Amino acid sequence: MKNNLKVKREEKKMTQQELSKISNVSRPTISQIENGSLKNIKSSTMIKLATALDCDISDIFYMETVVFTKQKNIIKSKKVDQG
């Protein structure tokens, strides 16, 4: 799963520590999500982060899709509506 957590956090001018305090998600977990090392993110964590950043979960987390063409494989990052 891909994410825009760092972008959204920086838009709100928050540090990881500030987001951690507001969301009640540990700073190491936030760091792991931002750098892509945490692959299986709990839905409760997604809700806490989206709530703290005052946005929808789909504004932060999205699936990557693969689009095949006759010439070559093209990978595009695209938000997939989960609802």
N, C-alpha and C positions, 0 to 999 in steps of 0.2 A: 504494500500500500504506500502510495506517495503522499506527501504532505507539504503544506505551505505554512507550517507552524511558525518557523522563524520569521517569515515575511509578516504574518499577522501580528506576531508579538512585537516586532520592530515598528510596525505601523502604529501600535499603541504606545510606543516609546517605553517598553518594559524590558527589564533584564529577566534572565531566566529565574533568578531568585525571587523577583517580585511576582512573576507569574506563578511560581511555585507556592508562594504564600497565599495568593488570592484563590488559586484553584485547588489547593490541597493535594497537588501532584508533586512528587519529589523533584528537585532540581536535576539529579542524575537521570531520571526518567525523561524529563523534558529535553535534556541534552541528547539522550539516545534517540528520541523521536526525531529531533531536528537533524541529526547527522545520519539518520537512516539505519542505525544499527539495531533498533528495536522494531521487529517486523510484526509481531502479534500484539496489537494495542487493544486493551480492554475497552469495551463500549463505555463503561463508566468513566474511564480516563478521558475518552474523546468528549464526552458530555461535560465533564468538569472544565476541560480546556476551552471548549467552545463557549461555555457560559462565562468563564472568566474574561474571555476576549470579546464577549458580546457579539457573537456571530453564529452562523449555522455550522454544524459539523461538516457539511459538504463544502464549506468555504475553506476548511483546513485539510481535510482528508479526502483522497480520491484514488480511484483505481487507474492503472495505466492500461491502455488498450493497444493492440497491435493491428495495424491496417496493412493488408497485403495488396500489392498491385502487380500487374504483369511484369513490370520492369525489375522491381526489387521490393524487399521488405522495408517498410517505413514504420518506425515506432513513433507514436504520438502520445504525449501525455494528455489525457482528457478526463475531466470530471465525469464520473458515472453516477447518475441519479440513483441513489439507494432507496428512495422512498417511493 
